[in-house]
Amino acid sequence: MPELHLETPAAEFWATANEGVGVVVIRGSLDFSIHDLAGDFLDQAFALFGSDLIVDLSGLALLDSRATGLIVNCWKQALSEDGWFALVATGRGATRILWITGLTMRIPVFPTLQDALDARPARP
């Protein structure tokens, strides 16, 4: 099974397929200092797993506005390719910014990975 992994002093990223959808897990801090690396990693995940992608942000300690922009770009890319995009996040910690900015009203957000996988629309 293909898998991606990237570790920096600020964050750790890994991605794999789960039930036919790409799952990206990000732990640590997602901010301006690793914005370009994070963007490249997410591009690689789309290239490897396709346009159905779940990004797990539940382990983030910091999420800044540039990182929020990366999430919006991923969501738009998935939609433009007739894919499905969702987030795993809790209402506290760094991911609280998703609720403050109103992104949770547009992007599906789930409390667990299994909840996100269960919500994925069936594909023909």
C-alpha contacts under 8 A as a table, 3 or more apart, distances in Angstrom:
res1	aa1	res2	aa2	distance
1	M	16	T	7.53
1	M	17	A	7.40
2	P	16	T	6.41
2	P	17	A	7.45
2	P	48	L	7.80
3	E	14	W	7.24
3	E	15	A	5.60
3	E	16	T	4.70
3	E	17	A	7.56
4	L	13	F	7.89
4	L	14	W	5.32
4	L	15	A	4.99
4	L	16	T	6.63
4	L	45	A	7.39
5	H	12	E	7.65
5	H	13	F	5.63
5	H	14	W	4.23
5	H	15	A	6.52
6	L	12	E	5.84
6	L	13	F	5.05
6	L	14	W	6.29
6	L	41	F	7.74
7	E	11	A	6.11
7	E	12	E	4.38
7	E	13	F	6.23
8	T	11	A	5.27
8	T	12	E	6.10
10	A	28	G	5.93
10	A	29	S	5.48
10	A	30	L	7.52
10	A	34	I	7.68
11	A	26	I	6.96
11	A	27	R	5.53
11	A	28	G	4.33
11	A	29	S	5.37
11	A	30	L	6.80
12	E	26	I	5.81
12	E	27	R	5.25
12	E	28	G	6.47
13	F	24	V	7.02
13	F	25	V	5.70
13	F	26	I	4.68
13	F	27	R	6.61
13	F	41	F	7.86
14	W	24	V	5.73
14	W	25	V	5.42
14	W	26	I	6.82
15	A	22	G	6.81
15	A	23	V	5.37
15	A	24	V	4.23
15	A	25	V	6.20
15	A	45	A	6.67
16	T	22	G	5.75
16	T	23	V	5.46
16	T	24	V	6.77
16	T	49	F	7.89
17	A	20	G	5.97
17	A	21	V	5.41
17	A	22	G	4.47
17	A	23	V	5.85
17	A	49	F	6.77
18	N	21	V	5.41
18	N	22	G	6.31
18	N	23	V	6.54
19	E	117	L	7.42
21	V	49	F	6.76
21	V	50	G	7.81
21	V	52	D	5.43
21	V	53	L	5.79
21	V	54	I	7.30
21	V	117	L	7.97
22	G	45	A	7.03
22	G	46	F	7.71
22	G	49	F	5.07
22	G	50	G	7.18
22	G	52	D	6.27
22	G	53	L	4.69
22	G	54	I	6.21
23	V	53	L	5.84
23	V	54	I	4.82
23	V	55	V	5.87
23	V	56	D	7.31
24	V	42	L	7.88
24	V	45	A	7.42
24	V	53	L	7.47
24	V	54	I	6.20
24	V	55	V	4.69
24	V	56	D	6.02
25	V	55	V	5.91
25	V	56	D	4.68
25	V	57	L	6.56
26	I	55	V	7.57
26	I	56	D	6.22
26	I	57	L	5.68
26	I	58	S	7.90
26	I	59	G	6.57
26	I	60	L	6.71
27	R	57	L	7.03
27	R	58	S	7.66
27	R	59	G	4.64
27	R	60	L	4.97
27	R	61	A	7.54
28	G	59	G	6.49
28	G	60	L	4.86
28	G	61	A	5.37
28	G	62	L	6.93
29	S	60	L	5.72
29	S	61	A	5.39
29	S	62	L	4.52
29	S	63	L	6.30
30	L	33	S	7.97
30	L	34	I	6.72
30	L	35	H	7.20
30	L	38	A	7.83
30	L	60	L	7.17
30	L	62	L	5.83
30	L	63	L	5.03
30	L	64	D	6.66
30	L	67	A	5.99
31	D	34	I	5.99
31	D	35	H	6.04
31	D	62	L	6.99
31	D	63	L	5.88
31	D	64	D	5.12
31	D	65	S	7.67
31	D	66	R	6.59
31	D	67	A	5.70
32	F	35	H	4.87
32	F	64	D	7.27
32	F	66	R	6.15
32	F	67	A	7.10
34	I	37	L	5.27
34	I	38	A	5.98
35	H	38	A	5.18
35	H	39	G	6.12
35	H	66	R	7.02
35	H	67	A	6.50
35	H	70	L	7.96
36	D	39	G	5.05
36	D	40	D	6.19
37	L	40	D	5.15
37	L	41	F	6.12
38	A	41	F	5.03
38	A	42	L	6.18
39	G	42	L	5.19
39	G	43	D	6.18
39	G	70	L	6.56
40	D	43	D	5.04
40	D	44	Q	6.23
41	F	44	Q	5.09
41	F	45	A	6.27
42	L	45	A	4.94
42	L	46	F	6.32
42	L	74	C	7.57
43	D	46	F	5.21
43	D	47	A	6.24
44	Q	47	A	4.99
44	Q	48	L	6.06
45	A	48	L	5.15
45	A	49	F	5.79
45	A	50	G	7.54
46	F	49	F	5.36
46	F	50	G	4.90
46	F	51	S	5.88
46	F	52	D	7.99
46	F	53	L	7.39
47	A	50	G	5.80
49	F	52	D	7.35
49	F	53	L	7.59
50	G	53	L	7.41
50	G	83	G	7.86
51	S	77	Q	7.55
51	S	78	A	4.87
51	S	79	L	7.86
51	S	81	E	6.12
51	S	82	D	7.12
51	S	83	G	4.49
51	S	84	W	6.49
51	S	85	F	7.70
52	D	78	A	6.53
52	D	83	G	4.84
52	D	84	W	4.55
52	D	85	F	5.82
53	L	78	A	7.48
53	L	83	G	7.83
53	L	84	W	6.33
53	L	85	F	5.00
53	L	86	A	6.65
54	I	85	F	5.70
54	I	86	A	4.82
54	I	87	L	5.53
54	I	88	V	7.25
54	I	116	A	7.36
55	V	85	F	7.91
55	V	86	A	6.44
55	V	87	L	4.87
55	V	88	V	6.20
56	D	59	G	7.59
56	D	87	L	5.69
56	D	88	V	4.42
56	D	89	A	6.45
56	D	113	L	7.17
57	L	60	L	5.59
57	L	87	L	6.93
57	L	88	V	5.74
57	L	89	A	5.26
57	L	95	T	6.79
58	S	88	V	6.11
58	S	89	A	4.48
58	S	90	T	5.96
58	S	95	T	7.08
60	L	63	L	6.86
60	L	93	G	7.42
60	L	94	A	5.80
60	L	95	T	7.05
61	A	93	G	6.43
61	A	94	A	5.26
62	L	93	G	7.67
62	L	94	A	4.75
62	L	95	T	7.80
63	L	67	A	6.13
63	L	68	T	7.02
63	L	94	A	5.23
63	L	95	T	6.59
63	L	97	I	7.38
64	D	67	A	5.34
64	D	68	T	6.33
65	S	68	T	4.88
65	S	69	G	6.33
66	R	69	G	4.98
66	R	70	L	6.58
67	A	70	L	4.97
67	A	71	I	6.51
68	T	71	I	5.12
68	T	72	V	6.37
68	T	98	L	7.69
69	G	72	V	5.04
69	G	73	N	6.15
70	L	73	N	5.05
70	L	74	C	6.22
71	I	74	C	5.12
71	I	75	W	6.23
72	V	75	W	5.08
72	V	76	K	6.18
73	N	76	K	5.09
73	N	77	Q	6.05
74	C	77	Q	5.02
74	C	78	A	6.14
74	C	85	F	7.63
75	W	78	A	5.24
75	W	79	L	6.29
75	W	84	W	7.91
75	W	85	F	5.59
75	W	86	A	7.74
75	W	107	I	7.23
76	K	79	L	5.14
76	K	80	S	6.04
77	Q	80	S	5.09
77	Q	81	E	6.29
78	A	81	E	5.27
78	A	82	D	6.33
78	A	83	G	4.61
78	A	84	W	5.76
78	A	85	F	5.99
79	L	82	D	5.00
79	L	83	G	5.24
79	L	84	W	6.40
79	L	85	F	7.51
80	S	83	G	7.29
84	W	120	R	7.35
84	W	121	P	7.85
85	F	107	I	7.32
85	F	108	P	7.37
86	A	107	I	6.20
86	A	108	P	4.95
86	A	109	V	5.84
86	A	110	F	7.59
86	A	116	A	6.82
87	L	107	I	7.33
87	L	108	P	6.27
87	L	109	V	4.68
87	L	110	F	6.21
87	L	116	A	7.49
88	V	109	V	5.59
88	V	110	F	4.83
88	V	111	P	5.59
88	V	112	T	5.76
88	V	113	L	6.05
88	V	116	A	7.01
89	A	95	T	6.09
89	A	109	V	6.43
89	A	110	F	6.20
89	A	111	P	5.53
89	A	112	T	7.38
90	T	93	G	7.55
90	T	95	T	6.49
90	T	96	R	7.30
90	T	110	F	7.73
90	T	111	P	5.62
91	G	95	T	6.51
91	G	96	R	5.16
91	G	99	W	7.35
92	R	95	T	6.28
92	R	96	R	5.05
93	G	96	R	5.70
94	A	97	I	6.40
95	T	98	L	5.58
95	T	99	W	7.64
96	R	99	W	5.45
96	R	100	I	6.45
97	I	100	I	4.85
97	I	101	T	5.95
98	L	101	T	5.42
98	L	102	G	6.21
98	L	103	L	5.26
98	L	104	T	5.95
99	W	102	G	5.11
99	W	103	L	6.21
99	W	104	T	5.59
100	I	103	L	7.85
102	G	105	M	5.60
102	G	106	R	7.52
103	L	106	R	5.37
103	L	107	I	5.91
104	T	107	I	5.22
104	T	108	P	6.30
104	T	109	V	6.18
105	M	108	P	7.51
109	V	116	A	7.61
110	F	113	L	7.18
110	F	115	D	6.05
110	F	116	A	5.60
111	P	115	D	6.87
111	P	116	A	7.93
112	T	115	D	5.23
112	T	116	A	6.52
113	L	116	A	5.10
113	L	117	L	6.19
114	Q	117	L	5.00
114	Q	118	D	6.04
115	D	118	D	5.12
115	D	119	A	6.24
116	A	119	A	5.13
116	A	120	R	6.42
117	L	120	R	5.38
